[in-house]
Amino acid sequence: MSINLEREGSVAVIRINRPDKLNALTLAMYDELAAAFAEVRDDPAIDSAVLTGAGDRAFCVGADLGESIPALAEGRFDISRWDGAHQKHTNLHKPVIGAVNGLCLGGGFEILLSTDMRIASEHAEFQLPEPRVGVVPAGGTLVRLTRQIPYAWAMRLLLLSERIGAHDALRYGLLNAVTPADEVLPTAMEWAERLSTLSGTALGTIKEAVLRLSNLPPEEAFHSEALYGQRAFTSPDAEEGLAAFNQARDPVFPSRTSRTDTSNAEH
């Protein structure tokens, strides 16, 4: 397996593990990555995931062009098969943190855009080089990029295929933070551990709502937002959170205790 999923408490660390090839993705690795995301989604013992690359040279440089481009060009492969790895049409409503430790190019950049929070090392570099070889970044980027950062910045990246450094990526709004290389994964894990102290119901509702409501007309979106809000406000987590607030204590959210009970039962 070239996609590894390791558990550190309630956090899943998904590692793209092909460092000798700068973590370029084979067709099989796309399937493995989709399966890893599905495992995070379906396992109640997992609160969140950190996605990173093995080694210090690359997060991921995208598809292995020697394999994927010929398969696509010859019609032997449908790009929609990668939807799970690119988290298109996703039902994964747990937070995913991208931890970028080097080159983040092409399909690797596209996969990063599917994550919710992102941190990169100071030497990380980002690029969408697809037009240089006559193709386009169709792994969610043609939809996501202009919705995540200002239009002009997005189009500059898409049309000029410019490579930018971590600090420019931060300035563009692609990242939450830039740190020294040895702090990237520890910081991502710290964020994930902080997420585990919060209501799983609330976090899942927030992510689901943001994903589902972004394309709706405002009035329809506001109506749906109220339904999501009502679901959260009437949940066991909300009952416990308000009780803990009134009693000046830390909440013990049912969404987290049920996770612990399930984990204990499995062991």
LOFIMAR-495792 format. One record per atom (N, C-alpha, C): residue in three letters; x, y, z. Coordinates in steps of 0.05 Angstrom, whole numbers, plus 5000, padded with zeros to 4 digits. Layout:
ALAXYZ;...
END
This chain:
MET501749765000;MET500050005000;MET501850255000;SER501250434982;SER502750684981;SER501250924993;ILE498850865003;ILE497351055019;ILE497050935046;ASN498251045066;ASN498150935093;ASN496251095111;LEU494650955127;LEU493051085147;LEU493850985174;GLU494751165191;GLU495551095218;GLU493851255237;ARG493251135260;ARG491651265280;ARG493351365303;GLU492951615310;GLU494151725334;GLU491851825351;GLY491051655370;GLY488651715385;GLY486251725366;SER484751945367;SER482451965350;SER483052105323;VAL485552145317;VAL486452275292;VAL487552075273;ALA486552075248;ALA487651915227;ALA489752075212;VAL492151965210;VAL494252085194;VAL494451935167;ILE493652065146;ILE493751945119;ILE496352035106;ARG498051845098;ARG500651925087;ARG500951815058;ILE501451995040;ILE502051905012;ILE504951815012;ASN505351565007;ASN507951445013;ASN509351324988;ARG510351504973;ARG512051434950;ARG514251644946;PRO515851684967;PRO517651914967;PRO519751904945;ASP520451664936;ASP522451644914;ASP521451764888;LYS518851784885;LYS517551904862;LYS516052164869;LEU517052294890;LEU515852544899;LEU512852514905;ASN512152264914;ASN509352204922;ASN507452234898;ALA508452184874;ALA506652184850;ALA504651954853;LEU502251994845;LEU500051804849;LEU499751624825;THR499851364830;THR499151174809;THR496051144809;LEU495051004789;LEU492150964788;LEU491150814813;ALA492750614822;ALA491950464845;ALA492050644870;MET493950834872;MET494051004895;MET491651194897;TYR490551274875;TYR488151434876;TYR485851274889;ASP485651014882;ASP483650844895;ASP484150814925;GLU486750784932;GLU487450754960;GLU486851004976;LEU487351234964;LEU486751484978;LEU483751514982;ALA482151454962;ALA479251464965;ALA478351274987;ALA479551044989;ALA478850855010;ALA479650955037;ALA481851095039;ALA482751215065;ALA480751425074;PHE479951605056;PHE477951805063;PHE475251675071;ALA474551455058;ALA472051315066;ALA472351195093;GLU474651095100;GLU475050985127;GLU474851205148;VAL475951435143;VAL475651665162;VAL472651725165;ARG471251735143;ARG468451805143;ARG466751605160;ASP467351355157;ASP465651145168;ASP466351055196;ASP468751115205;ASP469651015231;ASP468951215253;PRO467151145271;PRO466451335292;PRO468651395312;ALA470751225312;ALA473051275330;ALA474951485319;ILE474551575295;ILE476151785283;ILE474752045283;ASP475952255294;ASP474752515295;ASP475552695272;SER478052665262;SER479052835241;SER481352695228;ALA482352815206;ALA484652695192;ALA486652905185;VAL489152825185;VAL491352985175;VAL492452845150;LEU492652995128;LEU493552885103;LEU496353005097;THR498352835092;THR501052935087;THR502452745068;GLY504952805062;GLY506552645044;GLY509052535058;ALA509952305050;ALA512352195062;ALA514852335053;GLY516752365071;GLY519252505065;GLY518952805067;ASP521152945060;ASP521153235063;ASP521253375036;ARG521153235014;ARG521453354987;ARG518753424975;ALA516753274981;ALA514153324968;ALA511753234985;PHE509653384983;PHE507053304992;PHE505953114972;CYS505653204947;CYS504853034925;CYS505153204899;VAL506253084878;VAL506653224853;VAL504453144833;GLY502353024843;GLY500052954825;GLY500352674814;ALA498952634791;ALA498752374779;ALA501452304767;ASP502052044767;ASP504351944753;ASP503751964723;LEU504952154710;LEU504252224682;LEU504851994663;GLY506851834669;GLY507451614651;GLY505351404650;GLU503651404671;GLU501451204672;GLU498751334666;SER498151554679;SER495451664678;SER494751804652;ILE496551974642;ILE495952124618;ILE495451944594;PRO497151744589;PRO496451564567;PRO493751424571;ALA493151344595;ALA490651204601;ALA488251384595;LEU488551634603;LEU486351824598;LEU486151894569;ALA488451954556;ALA488352034528;ALA487351814510;GLU487851574517;GLU486951344500;GLU484151254507;GLY482951384526;GLY480251314534;GLY480051054550;ARG482250964561;ARG482250724577;ARG481450774606;PHE481051024612;PHE480651104640;PHE478851344641;ASP476851344659;ASP475051574662;ASP475951734687;ILE476451984683;ILE477552154705;ILE475652164729;SER473052104725;SER471152104747;SER471851884767;ARG473351684759;ARG474151474778;ARG475851594801;TRP477051834797;TRP478651954818;TRP476952134837;ASP474352134833;ASP472652314849;ASP472952264879;GLY473252024887;GLY473551964916;GLY476152074927;ALA478352054913;ALA480852164922;ALA480752474922;HIS479352594903;HIS479152884901;HIS476852984919;GLN475452804932;GLN473252884950;GLN471053044936;LYS470552974911;LYS468153084897;LYS465752934908;HIS463453074910;HIS460952944919;HIS461352824946;THR463052934963;THR463852804988;THR461652805009;ASN461652585024;ASN460052565048;ASN461852545073;LEU464352615069;LEU466252625092;LEU465952905105;HIS464552905128;HIS463953155141;HIS465653195166;LYS467753035169;LYS469753075190;LYS471953255179;PRO473153415196;PRO475253595187;PRO477653445176;VAL478853545154;VAL481253445143;VAL483353665141;ILE485653625152;ILE487853825153;ILE490053745134;GLY490753925116;GLY492953865097;GLY495553965109;ALA497553795110;ALA500253865121;ALA502253825098;VAL503054055087;VAL504654045062;VAL507654075069;ASN509253885061;ASN512053865069;ASN513953885046;GLY513154015024;GLY514854035001;GLY513254104976;LEU513953984953;LEU512554054928;LEU509653964930;CYS507854144921;CYS505054084920;CYS504054174892;LEU504153984874;LEU503754054846;LEU501453894833;GLY500154014813;GLY498153864798;GLY496053744815;GLY495753474812;GLY493753334827;GLY494153344857;GLY496553384866;GLY497053414894;GLY495853674904;PHE496153884889;PHE494954144895;PHE491954114895;GLU490853964876;GLU487953934874;GLU486853784899;ILE488353584907;ILE487453434931;ILE487553614956;LEU489653784957;LEU489853974979;LEU487454154981;LEU486454244957;LEU484154414957;LEU481554284968;SER481554024971;SER479253884983;SER479453885013;THR481653965025;THR481953965054;THR480754225066;ASP480454225092;ASP479054445106;ASP480954645118;MET483154565128;MET485154745139;MET487854645128;ARG489854835125;ARG492254765111;ARG494654905124;ILE496854755127;ILE499254865137;ILE501554765119;ALA503554935115;ALA505754855097;ALA508354945108;SER510454795100;SER513154875108;SER514055115092;GLU516055245102;GLU517055495090;GLU518155445061;HIS519055195056;HIS520155145029;HIS518155015011;ALA515654985019;ALA513654865002;ALA513155034977;GLU512554904955;GLU511955044930;GLU509354924918;PHE507855094904;PHE505255024893;PHE505055094864;GLN503754924848;GLN503554974820;GLN501354804808;LEU499954914788;LEU498154764771;LEU499354754743;PRO501054564737;PRO502554564711;PRO501054444688;GLU498554364691;GLU497154214671;GLU497254344643;PRO496754604640;PRO496854714613;PRO499454684598;ARG501654644613;ARG504254604601;ARG504454334586;VAL502654154592;VAL502653894578;VAL499953854563;GLY498454074560;GLY496054054544;GLY493553944557;VAL493553934584;VAL491153844598;VAL490254054618;VAL488253994634;VAL487154184653;VAL486854054681;PRO486954224702;PRO486554114729;PRO483654064735;ALA482653834727;ALA479853764729;ALA479153584753;GLY480953594773;GLY480453434797;GLY479053604819;GLY477153764811;GLY475753934829;GLY476654224829;THR478954274817;THR480154544818;THR478654754802;LEU477654664778;LEU476154854762;LEU473654954776;VAL472754804795;VAL470454884811;VAL471355024837;ARG473254914851;ARG473954994878;ARG475655254879;LEU477555284861;LEU479555484865;LEU478455764866;THR476655834847;THR475556104846;THR473556144869;ARG472755934882;ARG470955964905;ARG472455984931;GLN475055914931;GLN476555924955;GLN478356164957;ILE479256274935;ILE481056504936;ILE479956714915;PRO480956964916;PRO479957164896;PRO480357074867;TYR478557144850;TYR478457064822;TYR481057114808;ALA482157354811;ALA484557434796;ALA486957254804;TRP487257204830;TRP489357024839;TRP488956744828;ALA486556644829;ALA485956374819;ALA486556354789;MET485756544774;MET486156534745;MET489156564738;ARG490556714754;ARG493456734749;ARG494756454753;LEU494056314774;LEU495056044779;LEU494255854757;LEU491755874748;LEU490655684728;LEU491755744701;LEU491955994693;LEU492556054665;LEU495556074660;LEU497056184679;LEU499956214675;LEU501555974685;SER500355794699;SER501755564711;SER504155644727;GLU503955874741;GLU506155974757;GLU506655794781;ARG509155764789;ARG509755634814;ARG510155844835;ILE508855814858;ILE509156004879;ILE510155874904;GLY511356024922;GLY512355924947;GLY510255934969;ALA510955834992;ALA508955805014;ALA507956075023;HIS509656275025;HIS508756535035;HIS506856665015;ASP507256634989;ASP505356734969;ASP502756574971;ALA502956314975;ALA500456154978;ALA498856245003;LEU500256315024;LEU498956425048;LEU497556695041;ARG498956855026;ARG497857115019;ARG495457095000;TYR495556894983;TYR493256844965;TYR490856744980;GLY491256635003;GLY489056515018;GLY488756215016;LEU490856085005;LEU490755795002;LEU491555645027;LEU492955785046;LEU493955665070;LEU492955815095;ASN492955675117;ASN492455795143;ASN495055885157;ALA497255735152;ALA499755795166;ALA502155685151;VAL504455815155;VAL507055715144;VAL508855695168;THR510255465170;THR512055415193;THR514655295183;PRO516755285200;PRO519055115193;PRO518254835188;ALA519754695171;ALA519054425163;ALA518454235186;ASP520054245207;ASP519754055229;ASP517354115247;GLU515954335241;GLU513654405257;GLU510954355242;VAL511154285217;VAL508754255201;VAL506854035212;LEU507853795214;LEU506153575223;LEU505353605253;PRO507253685271;PRO506353735298;PRO504153945301;THR504354155285;THR502354365286;THR499654255276;ALA499754105254;ALA497253985244;ALA496053805264;MET497653645278;MET496653465298;MET495453625322;GLU496753845329;GLU495654005350;GLU492954115343;TRP492654205318;TRP489954295309;TRP487954075311;ALA488753835302;ALA486853605302;ALA486053535331;GLU487953545349;GLU487353485377;GLU485453695389;ARG485753945381;ARG483954155390;ARG481154095379;LEU480954005354;LEU478353945342;LEU476953725358;SER478453535369;SER477253315384;SER476053405411;THR476753645420;THR475453745445;THR472853875439;LEU472153915414;LEU469754065406;LEU467553865399;SER465153965396;SER462853785390;SER463153665362;GLY463053405361;GLY463153275335;GLY460653335319;THR458353355332;THR455853425318;THR456053705306;ALA457153895321;ALA457354165311;ALA459354185288;LEU461654055290;LEU463654065269;LEU462653935244;GLY461353705247;GLY460253565223;GLY458053725210;THR456353855226;THR454254025215;THR455354265200;ILE457354385212;ILE458654615199;ILE459754535172;LYS461354325171;LYS462654255145;LYS460554175125;GLU458554015133;GLU456453925114;GLU454954175103;ALA454254355121;ALA452754595112;ALA454454765093;VAL456954805099;VAL458654975082;VAL458854845054;LEU459254575053;LEU459454445028;LEU456854455012;ARG454554425026;ARG452054395012;ARG450754665005;LEU451354875020;LEU449855125016;LEU451255324998;SER453755274991;SER455255474977;SER454155534950;ASN452755354937;ASN451755394910;ASN448855474908;LEU447555494931;LEU444655554931;LEU444155854930;PRO441955934918;PRO441156224920;PRO440856304949;PRO441356554956;PRO441356634984;PRO438856555000;GLU436456604989;GLU434056545005;GLU433856245011;GLU434456084991;GLU434355794995;GLU436555705014;ALA438855825012;ALA441055765030;ALA440455835059;PHE439256065063;PHE438556155090;PHE436455955102;HIS434555875086;HIS432555675096;HIS433955425104;SER435755315087;SER437155075094;SER438955105118;GLU440255335120;GLU441955395142;GLU440455375169;ALA437955475169;ALA436355455193;ALA435755165200;LEU435354995181;LEU434854715186;LEU437354575198;TYR439654645187;TYR442154545198;TYR442554645227;GLY441954895231;GLY442155015258;GLY440354875277;GLN437854835269;GLN435854705286;GLN436854425294;ARG437954275275;ARG438954015280;ARG441154015301;ALA442854215300;ALA445054235320;ALA443954325347;PHE442154525346;PHE441154635372;PHE439554425387;THR438354235374;THR436754035387;THR438253775392;SER440853765388;SER442453525390;SER443253475419;PRO443953225426;PRO445053175453;PRO447553335459;ASP449153385439;ASP451553545444;ASP450853825453;ALA448753945441;ALA447954215449;ALA446854215478;GLU445354005484;GLU444253985512;GLU446553975532;GLU448553815526;GLU450853785544;GLU452554045544;GLY452954165521;GLY454554405520;GLY453354635536;LEU450754665534;LEU449354885549;LEU449354825579;ALA449054565586;ALA449154495614;ALA451854545626;ALA453954475611;ALA456754515620;ALA457254815623;PHE456354975604;PHE456655265606;PHE455355375632;ASN452955285637;ASN451555385661;ASN452855295687;GLN454155065686;GLN455454955710;GLN458455015711;ALA459355185692;ALA462155275692;ALA464155035692;ARG463654845674;ARG465354605672;ARG465854555642;ASP467754385637;ASP468254295610;ASP466154105601;PRO465154135576;PRO463153945567;PRO464253675561;VAL462553475564;VAL463253195556;VAL461253125534;PHE461953175510;PHE460053155488;PHE459352865482;PRO456752795480;PRO456052525473;PRO457252425447;SER457652605428;SER458852515402;SER461652415406;ARG462952515427;ARG465752435432;ARG465752195451;THR463952185470;THR463951945489;THR463051705474;SER461151725455;SER460251495440;SER462551395423;ARG464251575413;ARG466651495398;ARG468451335416;THR468951425440;THR470651285458;THR469551005466;ASP466950995470;ASP465750735476;ASP466050535454;THR465650635429;THR465950465405;THR468750365403;SER470750545407;SER473550475405;SER474250265426;ASN473250295450;ASN473850105472;ASN472649835466;ALA470149835454;ALA468849595448;ALA470349425427;GLU471649575408;GLU473049435387;GLU475649305398;HIS476649405420;HIS479149305430;HIS478549125455;
END
